[in-house]
């Protein structure tokens, strides 16, 4: 299917869209096909191989545990945090996996299988993508009943080996069915100019090809509600983040201080502190393995909620806005941000394992800048300029998480990138939309920079902060 706003903003669990959400989704697909094939009762053994970045940083990113949940039949957008904890505790205690059981007692095949049974190949990268994983099940005689290879290509998106060409063909076919298709920013601006519409309007018209107006609006407001709930949950947690780095949660303490200093929550001099708080809260919850929205990835999940919070609370006129007006802002913001996200998916990548953190935090910052410029009354040219400025100043950003955990530098990086997005939007709005460097040129540059970047800076924990900072 053509990439849409609901592909870029999906509900899942932390800490990583490419290393947690994608693998869980791939495993769930394999489990579902195994059940549908009628072979499930013959399964006597299971083999899972993880390659490249999935193997190198899988433990810190929750890849293995997410894969186990997927193999049981759980999908990332449906599973609840309590179910995650319950099933993982059961597997750890018993060493038994309920293959394709979808959480129902006796519904699947009980196999002795746990995290330590997965086979890791951190130095082996499969041709299609560094995030590769293979599944195979055999019968009691050792005969392979079914096998499949998947790639987690960023943002929770998965591709099956051997179906890349078919997937591309389907993508092109569904794009052709859109009323106003676009692949580049130039094409998007051309659509805006010929129709006299804004960027969010173009995206809305395309979304109507598969959903009603009511479904689009309700769906986007639901996405925002999950983002808000993520913040609320995070602000109630205290102590240190899991994983061994002993990173202290800061969001609850920051909230307490902010409520003392900005009692009415409307003093404009504290806007950046509130933006920082939202970004930190979301990514601390993500690091916990909590429920978040990929925006467009988990590692960058705090940027768009933080900038949207700014739009709803500090943009001109929002102090007098009704709830209906605020809902309109949410819908418009996410549609414009989604349109820019499509450009990155079409022309480059949003996978940190493929192009470094510029593909995650950089893309999210660019999307957020576009959304903010749109709701603040920017022209299509100004919105495109905002997106360009934000990415231009995230080019070359590496992905070097300490301990393979989505904590340092990931959490703070979201707050910094949110501020960049806000500044980029403000800079663009002070211009007339004309600028020397186009968004398309920056996206291509990001893609090429990612190709040139050493693999040790692409979510492998083999370079940068990951090796220069002592973990304990």
HELIX and SHEET records of a PDB file:
HELIX    1   1 UNK A    5  UNK A    8  1                                   4    
HELIX    2   2 UNK A   17  UNK A   21  3                                   5    
HELIX    3   3 UNK A   22  UNK A   37  1                                  16    
HELIX    4   4 UNK A   40  UNK A   42  5                                   3    
HELIX    5   5 UNK A   52  UNK A   56  1                                   5    
HELIX    6   6 UNK A   58  UNK A   61  1                                   4    
HELIX    7   7 UNK A   63  UNK A   72  1                                  10    
HELIX    8   8 UNK A   81  UNK A   94  1                                  14    
HELIX    9   9 UNK A  115  UNK A  117  5                                   3    
HELIX   10  10 UNK A  164  UNK A  176  1                                  13    
HELIX   11  11 UNK A  185  UNK A  195  1                                  11    
HELIX   12  12 UNK A  199  UNK A  207  1                                   9    
HELIX   13  13 UNK A  213  UNK A  235  1                                  23    
HELIX   14  14 UNK A  251  UNK A  261  1                                  11    
HELIX   15  15 UNK A  268  UNK A  270  5                                   3    
HELIX   16  16 UNK A  271  UNK A  288  1                                  18    
HELIX   17  17 UNK A  301  UNK A  314  1                                  14    
HELIX   18  18 UNK A  318  UNK A  320  5                                   3    
HELIX   19  19 UNK A  323  UNK A  347  1                                  25    
HELIX   20  20 UNK A  352  UNK A  355  1                                   4    
HELIX   21  21 UNK A  357  UNK A  359  5                                   3    
HELIX   22  22 UNK A  361  UNK A  375  1                                  15    
HELIX   23  23 UNK A  380  UNK A  392  1                                  13    
HELIX   24  24 UNK A  402  UNK A  404  5                                   3    
HELIX   25  25 UNK A  410  UNK A  429  1                                  20    
HELIX   26  26 UNK A  439  UNK A  452  1                                  14    
HELIX   27  27 UNK A  455  UNK A  457  5                                   3    
HELIX   28  28 UNK A  465  UNK A  468  1                                   4    
SHEET    1   A 2 UNK A   9  UNK A  13  0                                        
SHEET    2   A 2 UNK A 291  UNK A 295 -1                                        
SHEET    1   B 5 UNK A 119  UNK A 121  0                                        
SHEET    2   B 5 UNK A  45  UNK A  51  1                                        
SHEET    3   B 5 UNK A 131  UNK A 138 -1                                        
SHEET    4   B 5 UNK A 144  UNK A 154 -1                                        
SHEET    5   B 5 UNK A 157  UNK A 160 -1                                        
SHEET    1   C 2 UNK A  96  UNK A  99  0                                        
SHEET    2   C 2 UNK A 109  UNK A 112 -1                                        
END                                                                             
